[in-house]
Structures are given as C-alpha cells and as structure tokens.
Amino acid sequence: MAEDLEWQSVPLGLLQEARPWRTFRWYKGQQHYSGTYWSATVREHVIYESRPQLGRLLFADFAPEVRRIVAQPFLLKADIDGKVRKHIPDYLLLTDAGPLVVDVKPRHRLEKPEVVFTFSWTREAVTSRGWRYEVWSEPDPAVLENIRFLAGYRRDWLFDPGLVGALRAADLDGMLLGDFTLMRRLTDPNWRP
C-alpha cells in the first residue's frame, strides 16, 4: 500500500514494515543482476537489484548492530528549484545506533553530476530527521568473499544446538584452524568455518 505522507511525519514503524517500492524485471541481456537473499537478521528474503547491492546486503546481514533490513523502503520526493525530484533509496537499516538509509552505487558512477546531485539532496532529507545516510560502493574483495562464505553458516537451524553450545563454551581465542585439539572438537567438517 503506497501512502503519500510528509517526510518528517512518516512513522519509522511504517517504514520498517514496508514492501519494496519497485518490482523486479528480468529480461535477456539485462545489465544488472537482481535476486533475493535469505537474511539471517530478518529471517526472510530481502531483494537486491545489482551485485553491489547484494554485497551491501551481505555486510548488513553480518553486522551485529543491524536489527532489521528493509529494501527499497520508500519513494522520497522533494521540490528543488521548482522541479519535483524523486529517489528510492536501496536500503533502510534499523541499527542499535538508529536508522541508516543506504544508497549503493558502483564507484565509477559516483562522480556523475546527476548521482552527486541526487545523493546530496537525499542526504539532506535523511539527516534532517536525525538519521544517518551512507553511500556504499565496492568493498575490499577479500573481505566480501569471506563474508559471502560465512553467510551460509548463519542459518542456525542447520546446526546441532549441543555442538553450538560446546563451541561457545570452549576457549578458542587465538587457536589456529590447524590446531589438533581444535580439529578434534570440530569433527563435523561443516563446522570448520
């Protein structure tokens, strides 16, 4: 359900339950890579429209301070110099430090005047509510690959609760993966990550 509300009066509770503003389109030869990602944080699928958005989604899902992830949470409209401007941010992250609105853009597009302009007025609108705003681009590839790998191990129902408890109780700090005692504790190869 779309509602036309003044930006300053939109309840955060309404936004945290928002459905994505746009719908996916798939067609042969499309330039972007859309899909859904099962988020351990929200325990449901979250959409993304590009590989960089998937990367940001993985990082958000991995961050312990993120409590909720909402894709394409709202359409922001502003009258700037007599012209109505519109923008749909990529994500709203509800964190321990408050709401964070995220736009994702490949690094090579960040200097384009229309992108700079849009992100500038979006930042102004978001921060006017006391919220944080972030423009996110490609992360360090090694960090992304590690988070992508570990993301598959965040599905708690796949693992024996007894083994999880034993691992949490064990003093593993500083141990190397190749340590024989550690390997003996991790008899299931799925637990090595």
N, C-alpha and C positions, 0 to 999 in steps of 0.2 A: 504494500500500500504506500503510495507516494503522498507525502504531505508537504505543503508549501508553508514553511514556518520561517519566522525571522531567525537568523543565525544565532543571535545572542540568547534566544529563548528555547532553543531546541534542547529537550532533556537528554542527558547522557544515556539514561536508561533506554530511551527510544533508539538511539544510535547503536547501542551495544547489541540490540536485537535485530538490527537492520539486515535485510537481504541484499545481496549485491545489486547495484544500480543497473549495470548493463547485463545483457545476456551474451553468451558465447556464440561465436560464429566460427565454424570450421569449413574450410574450403581448400581445394587443391592449390598448392603454390602459395599459401599464406605466408607472410613474412614473420609472424610471431608464433610462439609455442604456448598454447593455452592448455589448462588442465585443472585437476583438483588434487589436493594434497591432504591426506588424513593427518590432522593435527592432534598431537597428544595433549596439548594445552586445552583445547576446546572440545576434544573428543568427538569431532565430526570433521567432515571435509570442508576445506577452505579453497576458494578458487584463486587462480593466478592467470595472467594473460601473456606472460613472457618468461623466459628463463631468468632474467634478473629479478622479476617479481617472485619467482619460486625460490631463488636464493634468499631474498629478504624474509620470505615466509619461513624458510628453514631456520634462519637465525632467530626470528621472533619465537618460533616454537621451542627452540632450545634455551631461550633466556628465562631463568627462574623468576625474574621480576614481571614477566608478561602473564597476565591473568586471563585475557580474552583477546582474540584476533578477529577483526571484522573486515572483510574485503569489500572494497568499493562502498563505503558506508553512507555516503551522501553526495548529492549534487550541490556544489557551492556556487551561488550566483552573486555577482557584485556589479554595481553600476560604476564604471570607471570612465571618467571623461565623457559621460553621456552615452556610453555603449555598455550593453549588458554582456558581461563575461561569465563563462561557465567552466567549471572544472570538477572532476570526480577524483578525489584522492584514491590512492591504491589501497591503503590500509589504515584502520584505526586500531591502535594497540592500547589496551587498557592495562596499565602497569602500576606497580606499587608507588611510583612517583607521579601518577596521574596520567591523563590521556596523552597519547603521542600519535599525531597524524603523519603518515609516511607517504611520500611520493617516490617512485622508483623510476630511474631514467639511466640508460647507458651513459657512461662517462663522455663519450664522443658527442652526445647531443646536449650536454649541459650548458654549452656556451651559445646555443642558438637563441637569438633575441626573443622569439615567442615563448621559449621554455623559461628563460630568465624572467620574463615579464609575468607569466602565469604563476611560477613558483613564488615570485615576490609578493603578489597580492594575496596568494593563498597563505603564505607565511603570516602576513599581516592579519588576515582574518582569523587564523587559528590561534595565534598568540594573543589576540585581543580578548580571548576567553580565558587566558592564563594557561592554555595548553601548550605542549611542545610540538615542534614541527621539524621533520627531518627529510632531506633529500638523500636517497641512498643509491649508490652505484655498485659496480662490481667489487666484491671483496677480494682479499688475498685468496688465490685459487686453492692453495693447500688447506687453508682454514675451512673454506667452503666444502672441499671434498671430505675433510674429517667430520664436519657437522652432517653432511649428507649421509656418510657411512653410519654415524652413530644414531641418526634419526630413526633408523629401522629398529633400534633396540629400546625405544621409548614406549613400546606397546606392552604395558605391564601384564596384561592377561596372558602373554605368551610365555611367561617365566614362572617357575615354581616359587611360590612365596617363601617357602622354607629356605631355599638356596639364597634368595634375595636377602632375607634376614641374616643368614650366616655371613654373607659378604659384607653387609653393613656393619656387623659386629666385629669383623676381622680388622686388624691393624694392617692395612695395605699401603699406607702412605710411604712413598719412597721406594717401594718394591719395583723391581723390573719385571716386565712381562715374561722374560725367560727364567725367572727365579723358580727353582724346582718346587719349593713349598707352595708358591702361588699356583703353579700348574697343577699340583695335586689337589688344591682346593677347587680348581676350575676344571672338573672332569668333563663337563659338557662343553664342546667347542663353541657353542653359541654364546657362551658367557665370556669368551676372551675379550671382545670389545668392551 
